[in-house]
């Protein structure tokens, strides 16, 4: 029900996460995750359809990006 990202070092107030389905673009999502009191970033997320996903986490200024592939 919740997407959570934990980052080390200097962190912005929010990060963006793009979830791209490998075959069905209509399932793609772009979320803004707000920083919580614990320092993690969170946003509500419903269950994703099965398949391979490309996950991109980036800062609001576009200065850095983390890219992962998940099944």
C-alpha positions as CSV (number, residue, x, y, z in Angstrom):
1,X,0.0,0.0,0.0
2,X,3.0,2.3,0.4
3,X,6.1,2.9,-1.7
4,X,9.0,3.7,0.5
5,X,12.5,4.9,-0.5
6,X,15.4,5.3,1.9
7,X,18.4,7.5,0.8
8,X,21.7,8.2,2.5
9,X,23.4,11.6,2.6
10,X,22.0,15.1,1.9
11,X,18.4,14.5,0.7
12,X,15.8,16.9,-0.8
13,X,12.3,17.5,0.6
14,X,10.9,15.1,-2.0
15,X,11.9,12.7,-4.8
16,X,10.1,11.5,-7.9
17,X,9.7,7.9,-8.8
18,X,8.8,6.7,-12.3
19,X,7.5,3.1,-12.6
20,X,7.6,2.0,-16.2
21,X,6.0,-1.3,-17.2
22,X,8.1,-3.1,-19.8
23,X,5.2,-4.0,-22.1
24,X,2.1,-1.9,-21.2
25,X,2.7,1.8,-21.1
26,X,-0.8,2.4,-19.7
27,X,0.4,1.0,-16.4
28,X,3.3,3.5,-16.1
29,X,3.2,5.8,-13.0
30,X,5.0,8.9,-11.9
31,X,4.9,9.6,-8.2
32,X,6.1,12.3,-5.9
33,X,7.3,10.9,-2.6
34,X,7.5,13.3,0.4
35,X,10.1,13.0,3.1
36,X,8.8,11.7,6.4
37,X,9.9,12.5,9.9
38,X,12.1,9.3,9.8
39,X,13.9,10.6,6.7
40,X,12.4,8.0,4.3
41,X,10.3,9.0,1.3
42,X,6.8,7.6,1.0
43,X,3.7,7.7,-1.2
44,X,0.6,5.6,-1.4
45,X,0.8,2.9,-4.1
46,X,-1.8,0.3,-5.1
47,X,-0.7,-3.2,-6.1
48,X,1.1,-3.2,-9.5
49,X,0.2,-5.5,-12.3
50,X,2.7,-8.4,-12.8
51,X,5.6,-8.0,-15.2
52,X,9.0,-6.4,-15.5
53,X,9.3,-2.8,-14.2
54,X,11.9,-0.1,-14.7
55,X,12.1,2.0,-11.5
56,X,13.7,5.5,-11.7
57,X,14.2,7.6,-8.6
58,X,15.4,11.2,-9.1
59,X,15.7,14.4,-7.3
60,X,13.4,17.4,-8.3
61,X,16.3,19.3,-9.8
62,X,17.3,16.4,-12.1
63,X,20.9,16.4,-10.6
64,X,20.9,12.6,-9.9
65,X,19.0,9.5,-10.9
66,X,18.9,5.9,-9.7
67,X,17.6,3.3,-12.3
68,X,16.8,-0.3,-11.5
69,X,15.0,-3.2,-13.3
70,X,12.6,-5.3,-11.2
71,X,10.5,-8.4,-12.0
